[in-house]
Amino acid sequence: MQDFQYKNGSLYCENVSLSRIAEKVGTPFFVYSHQALRQQLRAYHEAFSDVPHLVAFAMKANANIAVLKLFSNEGGGADIVSAGELHRALVAGIDPQKLVFAGVGKTKREMAAALKAGILMFNIESSQELTALDETAKELGLKAPVALRVNPNVDPKTHPYISTGLKKSKFGIEITRAVSEYQLAAKLLNIDVVGIHSHIGSQLTEVQPFVDALALVSELIEVLRAKNFNILHWDIGGGLGITYDKENPPLPNELAKAILPLLKKSGCHIILEPGRSLTANAGALVTQVIYSKESDVKNFIVVDAGMNDLPRPSLYQAYHAMLPLVENHRPEKVVDVVGPICESGDFLAQDRALPQLLPGECLAVMSAGAYAFTMSSNYNARSRPPEILVHGDLFDVIRERETMEDLLRGEKIPDFLLR
Ligand code: LLP
């Protein structure tokens, strides 16, 4: 997180003090470092420079079009999972030939949009989905480039909600059934088999599950090639973890070192789908203290951001580090940092030791560049915060704070209620 640092007692993102942004745009807000984002993407490019590759950013982590444009300028593509993400990626100017489309529930309407856009590859997760794609492509007079997502049944050793590569998960096709699914694909006239895909989970902090899963996929590639399937693209998924607290996950070059021999041997064009590791630690959520209160058993700090802005703590008991915007050396207290939402699950931190904070002072909730804004909601009719991109000593609002009009957009009171 070296792009968020204290200088003379004030927390900076690159060369901009976060207090300065707070004064200009108010709180809460999300802030991202251009330099950190670019650096993370470059780390992947360097790590995998020995193989032809594409870094298809899993944009569910951060879908702001400015972030997508930044990655696209650096040669990146995107892993999309909906028509909405396709639209965003195209608006940001990402080359459709750098888009891969994942997800267990793609509708025919979404498939049609992606076919018309001319994306690189659909990652298909079931035989019904394969048939639906074949029908959609036929209606459009097109051929659909396809990889099958295989489920290697490897334990990624991460939170159960974000673990996807086990047999019991809804994702992918069991690796033992893969050959017969490929044979089905080969029979479909509007399907063009071009690759293979796997993704076993998120926030992985060890290399071994990647190695185990990819070794199984590598064997499968050989079996498929022996049966004359054309496996040009090998999409190895995403999942590399980050440091939220004390985790010590591998860096992209450490992952590369462990798996490059397998990847090289395949001769494939390699696709990577990192999300969190590209953006999480390039971002923070800045929030202001409204009140503090004490009970016999707890101390609370009530802030102006809540679970609607950053649901990860409530949803996954996730830890996000917190830094006061102005360094303070007051004694520490163990507190729950809670939002204004009317639910007990509305917390950003529990039992956290923080220096005493007064109303009006601000905190940065760290590692909020991934699965933060994209998972935010309007619960309690709260406007979603603006997003800010810092570049050196400049900053730009890359998404405005939602207005009251935004909150009502599309709603109406029907005539029969007005009579
Ligand atoms: N590829 C596929 C097919 C995925 O499903 C995902 C994430 C990724 C790539 C990117 O994984 P990453 O590199 O970000 O680990 N909301 C959760 C994370 C959900 C991940 C879903 N899939 C969280 O906040 O922790």
Residues whose N, C-alpha, C, O or C-beta is under 5 A from the ligand:
A	BS01	LLP	A58 A61 A102 I162 H199 G201 S202 Q203 G237 G238 G239 L240 E273 P274 G275 R276 S277 R312 Y371
